[in-house]
Amino acid sequence: MSAALLIQYVVIALLVAVSVLVVFRKLAPKLTNRWLASASIRFSQPDRAAWLRSFGRRLQPKQATGDCSDGCSTCAACGPKPPAAARPGTMPLEFRPRTK
């Protein structure tokens, strides 16, 4: 295996790993926040090297701001919106099963 091919495989593996992390952050924010908090605690222990402790501080999950940008849905403001009021003179669509 040539060095160029190995580098190509490593780059592709890193891109796939980053993509999976982004998807997890979007679809499961609470789970990834728990993972980040756990990793942050492990890296921030006093017996670790200084660069590991600073990396652990960077991994700490951000606190919820209440603007629902983190997907927490703790304030119930992110729930489904009520249906918009129909304009006067419009009729809703009705779907009926086909008769045999």
N, C-alpha and C positions, 0 to 999 in steps of 0.2 A: 504494500500500500504506500503510495507516495505521500509526501508531506502536504502537498496541496490538497489532495483528496481528504486527508485527515482534518485539515483546517476547515475545509468545506463542511464536513460532517459536524464538527464542533460548533461552527457558526449556526448551522441549521438546528442543531439540538438546543442551543441557547435561545434562538428565536421561538421555537416551539414552547420551551419552558416559560418564557416571558408571556407568550400568548395565553397559555393555560392559567398563569397567575392573574392576568388581566380579566379573563373570563370568570375566575373564581371571585375576584374582587367585585365584579358587577352582579353576579348571580347569588353569591353567598357572602354578603358583607360581614355578618355577625361571626360566621365561622372563620373567615380570614382574620378578623380582628382578634379572635381568641388565639389563633396560630401566631400572629405577630406579637401579641402580649406574652405568650409563652416563650417565644424565641428571645424577646427583649429581656425577659427576666433572666434567662440562662446566660445571655451575653453580658449583662450588666453586673454580674457578680463581682465583688471587690478583688477576688484572686485572679481575675482575667487581665489580659494585657490592655493597655490604654486604648489602642485602636479598636479592640473588640468591645470595650465598654462604650466608646463613642458610637460604634455601629449599633449596639443594643439600644442606645438612646434614640437613634434615628428610626429604629424599627417600631418604637412605641406607637400604637394606634392613636389616631387623632380623636379628640373628645368630640362628642356630638354637639353641634351648634344649635340644633333646633330648627334649622332651615330645610331639613329633609334631604339635603344633598348627599348624605351618607347612606340613605336607604334604611334608616333605623325603624321608621314608622312607629315611634313610641308616643307621639303626640296625637295620632289619629288624623292629622291633617293631610296625610298622603293617601288616604283611602280613596275609594272610587268616588268620582264626582256625581252629583245628582244629574239626571237627564235634563238637557236644556229644554226650556219651554218652547213648544211648537209655535211657529208663526201663525197668525190668524189666516185662515183660508187654505191651509195645507192639510193633507190627509196622510196619516202614517201608512206604511206598507203593511199588508197582511199576507202572510204566506200560508196557504192551505194545502193539505195533502191532495195529491191527484186521485181522482176517483177511478175505480176499475170498471 
